[in-house]
Each structure stands twice: as structure tokens, then as C-alpha cells.
């Protein structure tokens, strides 16, 4: 485990809300699952900037991977996860089958999304390297980390477009929302042609 991974794990373990989500979801035995997005990078930003755990976290995104891409199958999982939590977590934990993302992403975001083979592969498509981090509480209580674009940006408070995909159509909104809660961020805007 790298020094940055160890630091991330320490931050996660110190966040009671995030640990509650990880423990509860682990006990549901979803296939190929991770907690990712805001719940992870915002927890790091809070620790780095001295803010309280949970500051700015609106939801906890959980991804899992199941070859059954029917809405009915995903809905069963969504309801099962919701039933495992009390409020306020019940409405804050959002679970999605990553195998289904190619079915709805183009219409919702106006961008293509080719099929993927697993949840960790989805991380490489997130709009910024700082966002492309997923964690899972394993059966032996270790926390595994998936960060295909590295952990440097998340700890350096850098927000830049993902260099492996096109700039997200809503990049400006993404930056605005992040800066409104963490004004310390350094934003590296996309290069213009």
C-alpha cells in the first residue's frame, strides 16, 4: 500500500458516516461493489482542509456490477440497499449497477459510454482524476482502494479534467459546485484548441 493509499484509508476510518455505509454495504454482499465519487474525494478534501467529517457530502454513491442489466434487477438491489439503512442514510445512499450505465448515460449526459467489464473500470471514466477513486471494506476489515488515475490530485486539492476522456459537457457546473464548498481547490481548466 502506498503512502497516499494509507492516508486515504486513515481518513476513511475516521469518518463515521462513511464507515457506516461501507460496513452496511459490505454485509449485503453486492457483486464487485465500491463506494466512490463525492463520499470519497470530499472526505479527503475535508481532512486536508481541516473541515469536519461529513461536511459537504450530499450522498454516498455505491456502484456494483451485475451482468443482468434489466431495470427490474437493479431496482431490487436499490430497494434492498435502502432497506438496510435508517434515515438519513436511506435517502443518501445511491446504488447503481455499473453494467447498466451504457444504457442510460448517453441520453442523460449527451456523451457516449462504451460497455465496461467491472466497477473499477468505470472509475477511469469519471470526469476528473480526483473523482476517480473507489473504496471497499473487505471481509477481513481491510479497505481496498481503486484509483486508476492516481491519488495525487485528490490530496493536492487539484481538480482537472480526466486526461483519458473528453471534457465533460457539464465541466463548468462540476467546478462551480466543488469550489462553492472547497474554495481552496486549484482548478486546471481544459486546454482549448
N, C-alpha and C positions, 0 to 999 in steps of 0.2 A: 504494500500500500504506500502510495506517495505521501509526501508531507501534506499536500493540499487535500488529498482524499481523507487523511487522518483528521485534518482540521474540519473538513465538512462533516465527518461522522461525529465529531465532538459537538459541533453546533447543532446537528440534528438531535442528538441525545439530550441536549439542554433545552429543547423546545417541547414542552409537554403536549401541546396540541398536535404537533407533527408526529410525535411518538405514539400518541393515542391512535391516530389514523393508521400508522404503519402496523401497530400491533393488531388492531381490529381487522385490517385488510389481510394481513398475513394469515390470520385464523380462518379466513374464508376460502383459502386455497384456490385463488383465481389462477388461471394459466398465464405464465410469462408476464407477471404484473410489475408495475413500477409506480411510485408516486413521482410526479415530475412537474415542470413548469413553475408557476409562482410560489407554491408552497416550499419549493427547494431554494430557488435563487433569492426569493425575498427573505427567507430565513437567514441566508448567508449575508445579504445586504444589511439586515437588521443587526447581526452580530458585529459586522465590520464597522458600522456607523454608530454603534452603541445604543441602538433602539431596543425596545423590549421585544421579546419573542412574541410572534404573532402579529406585530404591527404591519398593517397594510395588506395582510393576507385575506383575500376575499373568498378563496375556495381552495380545495385540495384536489388536484387533478390526478386521477388514477387511470392508468392505461393497462389494458391486458390484451392478450392476443388469442383469438379463437377463430378457427377456420370457418365456423358457422357464422356467416355474415348476414343472417336474417335479422330484421329489426326485432322480431319476437324473441330470439335468443338473447340479444343484447338487453332488451327490456327486462327479461327475467333476472339478469345479472344486476342491472341498475336497481331493481326493486329489492333484491337480496342484500345488496350493499347498503341501501338506505335503511333497511330493517335492522341492520347490525349496529346502527348508531342512534343515539339520542340527539336531540337538538342541543346546541346549534350545529353540530357536525352533520346531522342527517341532511340538511339542505346545503351544506358547504362541500360535501364530498361529491365530486362529479366523476363518474366512471364511464369509460368508453372503450369499446373494442377497437383496437388499432387496425385490425384487418378490415374493418368497415370504413375507415377514413377515406380510402379512394372512392367510395360510393357517393359521399356527400360533400367532400372538400371542394371539388371544382365548382359546384353550384354555389356553395356558401362563400368561398373566398375568391372565386374567379381565377384560380390558378390550377394547373394540372397536379395530380398526385398519383404517381405510379404505385402499384401494389408493393407491399413490403413483406418480409418473411418473419418479423418479430418486433416486439415492442421497442427493444433497444435501437433497431434500425430507424424507427420513427424519430428518435431524438436528433439524428443527423439532419433532419428536415426542418427543425424548429427555426424561427426567424432570426435568432441571434445565438452565438456560442454560449453566452451567459444563461440562456434559457434551456440549452440542450443538455440537461443534467437530470438523471433519474436515480432514484434510490429504492431499495427494497430491504425490509427486515427479514432476514433469513431464519430458517428453523432453529439454528443454533444461536440466535440473537445477534449475529454479526449484521452489519449494514453493508450491503454491496452497493457500489456506485458505478453507474454507466455514464460516461461523459465523452462521447465520440469527438467532440471539438475542444476538449480540454477543460480545465478548471481555472485557468489563468484569468480570463475575463471576469468570471463571477467574483473572484476575490479582489481583483483590481478595480471593481466598480466600473467596468467598461461595457458599454452597450454598442455593439457594431453589428451590421448585417452578417448573416451567415454566409461565408465565402463559397460554400458548396451549393448554393441555390440562388435563384434570383431574389432580388429585394422584394420583401413582402409588400403587397399593394397597400396595406394599412400601416406601413412603417412609421409614418408621422404620428399616427394615433398611439402606436406602441410606445414610442419615445415620450410623447406628451404624458401618457398615463404613468410611466415609470418615473419620469422626472418630477411629477407633481408630488410623489411620496418620498423619493430619494433624490433630492436636488444635487447631491454630491456626485452623481453619476457623470462619467465622461462619455459623451456620445460621439462616436466616429461615424459620420454620415457616409452614405454610399457615394462612390465615385460616380461622377456624371460623365457621359460620353461626349 
